[in-house]
Amino acid sequence: METDPTRRFAYRADVYARHRPSYPPGLTGLLQRECGLSANSRVADIGCGTGLLAERFLELGCEVFGVEPNAEMRATGARLLAGNPRFHSVDGRAEVTTLPDAAVDFVTAGQAFHWFEAAAARVEFGRILKPGGHLVLVWNERAEGGGFQAAYDALVRRYAPEVNRVREQDIDRVFGGPVWRLVQLENRQVLDLAGLQGRLASSSYAPLEGAPGHREMLDALSGLFATFQVDGRVTLQYDTLIYFGPPAADPAPVTGRW
């Protein structure tokens, strides 16, 4: 298993672009109402990957700087979004984005924050955000449920147990305290068997082809699909978690004479 977080998706960029769930359209509507997001906003999407989150902001008309350290993921995102002149692909990472000071109105991350060094990312985000700017962290988490949802979750935990979960202490660290707000939206994917196989294969914790457990995992997945499919489709339900708000200002240094 690849241990460098910037290389975890090196062999999964294409399958990630085709099979990962997007984000609900209500995300940008929420940020418009609550944070003043507009077509004039400049957004730094950190850990941009293949551009799934960036697409939502580009649809609104925002200028987006997609900061991505993985060369394969960055190249895939640049190719898929090449038709939009307001997208700029950037070779950088959360802790060193290479963007100028006070360059953006929003710093965003979709599915990527758990790879960041939170303390160093806080410093960098504070540097590139304009005064009054907002930080937005987004995850598609599989919803709890019975039937297919529960069976799929059990299969993932059996064959790909290294699942990354949101840690709110790290969210506090990057925001500078519990100053964020959380909104949850519904999301889903309707998948045929190939799509379900691709969805699981897109996860960094799933064994790659040729690795121990890969064949057994696919066989189990095919059996699961056969049990629960309706008209050749199954539905994965997600809770889209959106942590957002202006990060806390660092306390001013204490000055004076002894």
Phi, psi and omega in degrees: 000130179296129182262338178284116184298336179283351181246000189300330183252020185302327183254013186234007188302314183293315181292327176298313181298325185273335193234353176283146177290146173279194181245146185296144180302335179297345179301308183289328175298319176301313183290331174296315182290318191262336188233001179076019175302138179211176178297341180271357183286146173253131189236131169258110179264108189268133188068044189299332180059231182271002172098017183299316178283321179305324181303321181298319181285325177294324177301328179281341181108005181292157169269127187236130174255108183271101184268118186215125181276340184273121187299318182292316178295318180298317180295321179294315178298317179298323179291315184291331182253014184299335182281355181251111183291349180269004175257133180234119179277130186232128175277101182193181181219172186303322185276340178214087185283335186075003178282156179291166175299145175046048187268337191224158177270333182225138165249126183234159172208129178245115180066007191247342191300327183294350175270350187277154166274104196300316184294316180291323178296322178302315180298315182292318180295321176297328180288318187272344179282140171290158174305132183083005180289168185237150174250135183226118178245130188230137173225141162265108178255136176301130179287152173284150180175176179261192175059228182300319183302313180292320181293320178294318179299319178296322179295316180299315182293334180283316187257342183219069190287348184277074182264131179269131180239156177297131175246112188291338176293327176286326175296316174304319184296317184283332176278345184084021180139177181280057184260000183278162170247153181235127172234141180244130177242154176276146178209160179200161171233133172256121193230141166273183185298316180298321179294321178294319177297318179294322179300314180291320180295338181284350183278137184296337184269354181281138179297134179286163177304131182093345179277155178304134177092346185295310182295317180297322179297315180293322178296316179295323180294320177297319177295320178297316179298315181300325181289321191250351184295147173230118183055038175076020181220151168231162181237125172264126179261140179232153163256118176271113182264127183237110175261124187210160175145170175285132177296152179296143175287142174294141179298142178294142178297142179281126179237164180149178182247144176282000000 
